[in-house]
Amino acid sequence: RVVIHIHNHIDNEIKVAELADVASVTNTYFIRLFKQVFSQTPVQYINQKKVERAQLLLFTSDCSVKELSYKLGFSDHSYFIRLFHKITGITPQEYRKQLKA
């Protein structure tokens, strides 16, 4: 249920407390259990999925990186760019250029 919730709400800000509620457990227990199952924290998983969605949108749309970051629920587009770079090794602009080349 939690993974489905994440995928259905990937365009919004998703809080760990919200996911713990979906799983009907405490925040602490949820984080521990999630990490056991997925080998990463809920926040890392959510960020990975947001970057994957961003990659798709960079390929399929012409919206700016700033617009894209807001569409994915980030309030700070600079943070989104840093996160994208951390996960993929390149910036969103570089990713888009590679797709067009």
ABEGO torsion letter per residue (X at the ends): XAAAAAAAAAABBBBAAAAAAAAGBBAAAAAAAAAAAAGBBAAAAAAAAAAAAAAAAAAABABBAAAAAAAAGBABAAAAAAAAAAAAGBBAAAAAAAAAX
